[in-house]
Each structure stands twice: as structure tokens, then as C-alpha cells.
């Protein structure tokens, strides 16, 4: 330690004070200007382009095909649509193959004085016809024909009859007594006669325990047909329509949201089971009924598929788009293939855009005849990893008993039939139906693709569809000072290899090469300045442009503009104080030597040792196969690993880097921030997502003192728990759950648990697009409250 004295002259003090004041004022002014510029920039970024007017679209069929998938077990019809648009931000495509002919004409039953609780029915009818035209179901409002009771027999076959009376008119159950009617057989009621003509009767009203006479309601004297038998239904869920208050369903029928429907004779009966006056307004009633009628939800489907395309702003444009209808599993066999050619195809193209406060829609309804006549078969896996060999099993129908030369090749297209890759197969002589195999590597980025087996003249033998899963690009290591970066590249948990790439940083310093082991080492050239702020890495590979945005924020001194005036006042005060010469005084200082820095010791840990702490931490908590958070791994390492007889203490940042490296190498699986050894999937019989969902639920149960069963310990559900003294059954939404069919028990609630809210929302949306028996059963259980959906991240919201 040293002790000394130091003294400044008065002139030196004044000079230093002036410099300090100037610096403070400059810093304050600079901060104020920077703040104002940032505000202006933020305002400019928040401005969004406005639509130029109501949207409009055009669409025509451009082609169709039949695609196999799922290793050739299933098939999906494919339709290619050429579309144009104007003032549209997104365009929806909905494809359906109906097993019966969709209605070609719309009739509206004249209600007259036979209408119960119909509200403003004239306004409803006006809105109904307007919306049917807007949805593209009819060409104009004049195509909705009002028919009176005396002319019901003149309704054409394959039509839809809309009945808005609120209660079924009595004359619909009267016998048809004319012997001159075409197709008349026996003593049928008017309703049965209409159904025999494949009519779809769409009814709005209450159940059929009563019938409507002019000005009164009575109980039907002769009873009602069996197909009109109903049971009460209290439906009140997330609204698919404005009115979601359904009151009944058909005994042997099905439901779609608040709509009940049943097949009867050659036709169908569908119903909004509530009074017309139950809607809040005529506009909502007309929109709901028109939407339901044009959706034809009651007609049986062989295949369906939907998707949405985002356009670039509100500009005009057009392009082809392919609709793959794989929403309903359809086994790939000759009988189903033959049946498709007798079915009826429909593509609905739609768009919506908001102009001011008004939301505008436009629809195009395309009808076509499916045509499927493959000259071979193809089978391949549904998910393909880039540059990893996939085996294709192919069969060619030569149509010849003698040997003929076949020169097939494979062409890969994107979903919109833009060619992406051509692969030579071989030349050979074959006869009859010839089968062969080939391992193929697809150098493609993430997306949905179609591969066609074609002859030399490009005529098609067979086609399949497959998906390349998302390609994950993540930054494993970054040193901005030295300009060194290490990226990990994987797809479906598998490291990519042998792929050509080009990488740039903020559009500069291009580097090209071929990467292996799922890593790209990127080093900036010598002399390149350090990048501060957002660093945009652009990686071009697999014919796609992948961007990764990192951040290296500079050290910034922030001074609020409110303190600028204070800074100026302080500067003046300092100047005044220094101008008054202070008396001479001795000044002392103490020189304290620098303390030694705390040393960190580099430690090498074996892979098996680190993986072992997962089992040890599970054993400590009496768990089994429960994934851990990075912080739990840090604690597990400190509790179970020693170096020179001392616990190994790692920072959370070091633990996360180590876990990411192990995950990138395939030793660990990471799901929603939880890590688990890859070997656990085989040992437990469950995938990592299932185990992560179980872990999240376990944390919730323990923190709320709920009793629950352990992993795979119950034969009734994945988890059996007790909430507030009541038994509950929980099934985890996963392919590895042992409960493929939802167990529903009397006087108890079954919960379907999802990994996170995003998966739960995707399931709910897909469920209401499906019409299988299992899907309808799930909808019914959801509507009755015997089945509930819960998000494992927020289990209390669904359980409480």
C-alpha cells in the first residue's frame, strides 16, 4: 500500500470541468436524437399496406391424378387448380370426393302462414339467397327457387330443399296420392317420395314430436317415420357457426357442430335443430344456413383435403396449386380405385380480405368427375430425410405378354407440379406386370412433394406423395470477436450429410462447400469487422433459402430525454463551483493490489457419465423415464459427478451448450425444453413427446397434491388421477399411447392431454374437418362433456 499527495491548479480544474460539461451535453443530445429516430422507425414499420378493394378470384381445373402414400397402403386423389386473384392476402382450397352426387339445384319451401317462431323470415330468406350466391353454390340469387306445397313433386332429382318452418308442416307426412308421378311406388308420404329422388332436405326447427298446421301445432296422428326419431342434445362449444345451440340429434344419425343429419331412403335429412328466431339477426341466420347447405356436411365423403396459400400482399397474380385429398384414409386397392371413377369431385376456392371495417369474401365452386387409371403402382415411405436413401417399390403394367423395352425414370414435383428433380432408373425388357426396387436419394428441402414414375415419353405409370420434414438450422456456437460460428443442420432428429451449401452473413462473406455430420463451420475472412445488432445468416441448400437471425447487441448508454435538462443544469453548476477557487488541500489515495481472479478448471466428462445422470436423477425422485429440464440436468451433474473428490459445478449456459451438442449428435432428444436419452424411447416403449407430456402432468399433479398412477401402471388409461375426490382418466395424445380408442367411463371424465397448446389447437381444428365414425364419436363425447382436452403446460385450465 502506498500513500501520497497530488494537487491540481485552479486553471486545470476549470478546464476539466468545462470538458466534462460539454461531454454530458453531447451525450444527452445524442441520446435524444437516437430516441426520436427509433420512434419514427417503429411508426414506419407498424404501417401495414391496405387492400385496394374487395377481393376477387378465378379458378379452373388444370389436371388430376391418384397418389399413393404410407408405403403404398393408402391413396389420395389429387387435383391441380389454376387460380388468379386480386386484393387477396390468402386463398383457401378445399377438395372433396363425394360418394353421392351433390345437389345441383336449390329449392326453398314456401312457408306462408305455416311458420313457428320464424322471426324476420323475409330478411333471413334474402340473406340466405345472397350468401348461397356469394359462396358460389348457385350462379345467381334467381337460382334459389321457392316452391309451394302443391308443386313439391316437381322437384328435380339430386336437389336440396330448404325448410325454414320451425316445425315440420303436416303435409310433408301426407301420402302422395297421384298415380301419374314418375317413380311413384305405393302409398308414400311426400317426405319419403322426395327422399326417394335423392333429395337433401335441410330443415331448421325443433324435433318431430309435433307437426305444423296453418296457425296451430298438433301431435301427428299416425306417428312419424323411424328415421325422424330424435334424442335431446345440448351442444354448446366453440362456435363453428353463429348459432351453436343445437337441441336434438337423430337417433341413428351423426352431428357436425350444431348440425344433425341422417341418411333416409336415397336422400338425406340435415337440420339446424333450433328455431329460426334463435339467431341474433337475419344476417347471421342467412349466413349460417347458406354456409351449412353449401358445405354439404351430411353427404358421405370418400376423400377430402384442405390447405391455405398466402399471397404476397394484396397484389394481383395467379399460379397453379395442387390439392392433395388425404384427410380421410382410403386403402389403395383396385375396388377403391374403381369406385373413385364413379364418385363426384368438388373443389372450393375461397378468399377473404378486410377493407376498412368491412370483411369481403369470394368463392369459386368447381365440380369435376374423378378419373383414375394408373398403369402401375409405387410404394415408398411417407417421410423422407434429405440425402438419405429411401427405397421405392415400383410395378409397371406393360400390357404385353411378350418382352417389351421399358425405360422408366422418376420426376419429382412440388405440390404445384413444378419439377424439382429428375432421377434415372434403368432400361430393361419386361412383360405383364413387372416389379422392381430402387434406393433413391432426394436432395430436397422441407415440403410436400409428388414423385412420378414415367416412361421415356413422360407418360405416367404411377405416382406417390411424400413429405420432407422441417430442416432445422440452429446456432451451436458463436464468437463474434473472432468471427467463428458453428451451425447444426438436422431433419426429423437426424443429422444431414453430404449436402452442398452456400452461407452468407448479412448478404456478405459468402462461403460454399459440402457439410457432413450435420454441422457447418463458418468463419469470416480476416479483417472483417465485428457485427453488432441483428446478424442474419442466410444458408442456401436443398434448393431452399434458410435464414437464422442471431443478435449481438452493442453496449449502449441510454439516457432518457427527460434527463437532458438536468444534465445541462448540472454542467452549469459544475462550472460555477470550479470557478470559485477552493482552498489548497492535500489529497490522498490508497493503492490496493489487484485480487487474483477465480480460476475455472476445464473438465472432460464421458458421454455415458452424463447420460447416466438422467437415470440417477429419476431414481432419486422415484421417477422413471421422466425427461429433465436443463436446470435439473445441472443439479443432477452436481449431485452425481465428482472431479478430484469435488462436485462438478457448471453454469446453466455451459449445461445448455452441452445438451444441445448431445442432441445434435443424436444422443439426446429435446422436446419442448425437456431432454431425455434417445435410448429411453426403446426402453419405455414411448416416444419422447409422450414422456415429456407425462412429465409436465406429473409436475402439475405433485404441486397440487393430486394422487395419480405412475407410467404404464394402469390398464384403464395412461394416467388415472383423483381430482377433488373424483376419479379422472387421462390419455396422452401420442402414437405410442396404449389407448388408441378413447376410454369413456360412466360418472367420470376422460381427459385427452396434449404436449402444448399448439398441438391441442391443431387437433381440435382437424377433428371438425373429419367425418369418420371415430371422429364423430369424439365430437359427441366432447359436446357432452364426458371428454375434455387439456394442455399439459396449463393443465389447471382444463381440469379446474
Buried (B, 14 or more C-beta within 10 A) or exposed (E): EEEEEEEEEEEEBBEEBBEBBEEBBEBBBEBBEBBEEEEEEEEEEEEEEEBBEBBBBEBEBBEBBBBBBBBBBBBBBBBBBBBBBBBBBBBBBBBBBBBBEBBEBBBBBBBEEBBBBBBBBEBBBBBBBBBBBBBBBBEEBEEBBEBEBEEBBEBEBBBBBBBBBBBBBBBBBEEBEEEEBEEBEEEBBBBBBBBBBBBBBBBBBBBBBBBBBEEEBEEBEEEBBEBBBBEEBEBEBEEBBBBBBBBBBBEEBBBBBBBBBBBBBBBBBBBBBBBBBBBEBBBBBBBBBBBBBBBBBBBEBBBBBBBEBEBEEBEEEBBBBBBBBBBBEBEBEEEBBEBBEEBBBBBBBBBBBEBEEEEBBBBBBBEBEBEBEBBBBBBBBBEBBBBBEBEBBBBBBBEEEEEBEBEBBBBBBBBBBEEBBEBEBEEBEBEEEBEBEBEBBBBBBBBBBBBBBBBEEEEBBBBBBBBBBEBBBEBBBBEBEEBEBBBBBBBBBEBBBEBEBEBBBEEEBEBEEEBEEBBBEBBBEEEEEEBEEEBBBBBBBBEBEBEBEBEEEEEEEEBEBEEBEEBBEBBEEBBEEBEEEEEEEEEEEEEEEEEEEEEEEEEEBEEEEBBBBBBEBBEEEEBBBBBBBBEBBBBBBBBBBEEEEEEBEBEEEBBBBBBBBBBBBEBBBBBBEBBBBBBBBEEBEBBBBBBBBBBBBBBBBEEEEBEBBEBBEBEBBBBBBEBEEEBBBBBBBBEBBBBEEBBBEEEBBBBBBBBBBEBBEEBBEEBBEBBEEEBBBBBBBBBEEBBBBBBBBBBEEBBE
